Amino acid sequence: MDALSDVLKSVRFEGALYVNAEFTAPWCMRGKYGMASVRQRLAGAEHVVYFHLITEGSCQVKLADGDDVFGLSAGDLVLFPQDDRHLMGSDLHVAPLDAENFNGGNDPAPELVRLQHGGGGAVTRFVCGFLAVNRTMCRPLLDALPRVLRIPIGDGMASGLLRELLRLGVVESSLTARPGAQSTLAKLAELMFVEALRRYAACLPPGGKGWLAAVHDAQVGHALALLHNEPGRAWTVDELARKVALSRSALAERFATLVGEPPMQYLTHWRLALAARTLRSGREALSRVAERSGYESEAAFNRAFKRQFGLPPAAWRRAAV
């Protein structure tokens, strides 16, 4: 299994919320996860990714604390991996209305959640939503993404499928009382997120840096896959280098340049992330978790875990209850 698939497999999408929006010029909104309805629906989420898919019309978007303005048109998907506050509208100089203050309009299809706002001019329609993810497991991926991620979805079978998945997500978001609705939303979120990442990774320029660039590098990507496939193995840089047909020094330098940290440090962080997930999801003895994480003593594991997450393992586990 490749490293990207392994991280995505471990992310544990915890839920999602999708909303249909119809705005008319002039309009400007300020968005973030702070919407009260979203906080209620995704209570307890460790991290939230905010997104918009433009289905009709066009608009502009920028980070609230940034200067770069991105033009969006029908078929464009924009994600905010760090849930940054942002401005979006037909005119970003219009006084923005906070997203949490929007009221749903009267839609002829009562099963759709809809937001309506604006001055009555040109129409822009889009689906917006929030994906709740496990930050602990998703750290390598989230840290590799820009604060604003614009992905042209375009036409074609895959694009049509993605739009249909989002439409279905809107419907399911308004019918969470249905059996299996939360599970369906999480799976829809995963499919949408994975497709967006694949499209983004495919457009990365050669010679780039970062975790996604490392995944697509022949030797470093192979090394990442080996570490993810057998995280409990007593890896050394020498053994890893032999497996990927590089010298020890060449692998160490190339890995650190692309990933941002040496191979063994990356492995330590990944093992601790796996341990954190185990602690949150089960009652396995701390000594066993420490052993599988590559630590000879529970005390050493406790110290490393606290450095990484700010809490000792036992407290981390209790916080999840």
Stockholm file with secondary structure:
# STOCKHOLM 1.0

chainA/1-321         MDALSDVLKSVRFEGALYVNAEFTAPWCMRGKYGMASVRQRLAGAEHVVYFHLITEGSCQVKLADGDDVFGLSAGDLVLFPQDDRHLMGSDLHVAPLDAENFNGGNDPAPELVRLQHGGGGAVTRFVCGFLAVNRTMCRPLLDALPRVLRIPIGDGMASGLLRELLRLGVVESSLTARPGAQSTLAKLAELMFVEALRRYAACLPPGGKGWLAAVHDAQVGHALALLHNEPGRAWTVDELARKVALSRSALAERFATLVGEPPMQYLTHWRLALAARTLRSGREALSRVAERSGYESEAAFNRAFKRQFGLPPAAWRRAAV
#=GR chainA/1-321 SS CCHHHHHHHHHCCCEEEEEEEEEESSCEEEECTTCHHHHHHTTTCSEEEEEEEEEESEEEEEETTCCCCEEEETTEEEEETTCCCEEEESCTTSCCEEGGGCCBCCCSSTTSCEEEEESSSSEEEEEEEEEEECHHHHHHHHHHSCSSEEEECCSSHHHHHHHHHHHHHHHHHTCTTSTTHHHHHHHHHHHHHHHHHHHHHHTCCTTCCSHHHHHTSHHHHHHHHHHHHCTTSCCCHHHHHHHTTCCHHHHHHHHHHHHSSCHHHHHHHHHHHHHHHHHHHCCCCHHHHHHHTTCSSHHHHHHHHHHHHSSCHHHHHHHTC
#=GC SS_cons         CCHHHHHHHHHCCCEEEEEEEEEESSCEEEECTTCHHHHHHTTTCSEEEEEEEEEESEEEEEETTCCCCEEEETTEEEEETTCCCEEEESCTTSCCEEGGGCCBCCCSSTTSCEEEEESSSSEEEEEEEEEEECHHHHHHHHHHSCSSEEEECCSSHHHHHHHHHHHHHHHHHTCTTSTTHHHHHHHHHHHHHHHHHHHHHHTCCTTCCSHHHHHTSHHHHHHHHHHHHCTTSCCCHHHHHHHTTCCHHHHHHHHHHHHSSCHHHHHHHHHHHHHHHHHHHCCCCHHHHHHHTTCSSHHHHHHHHHHHHSSCHHHHHHHTC
//
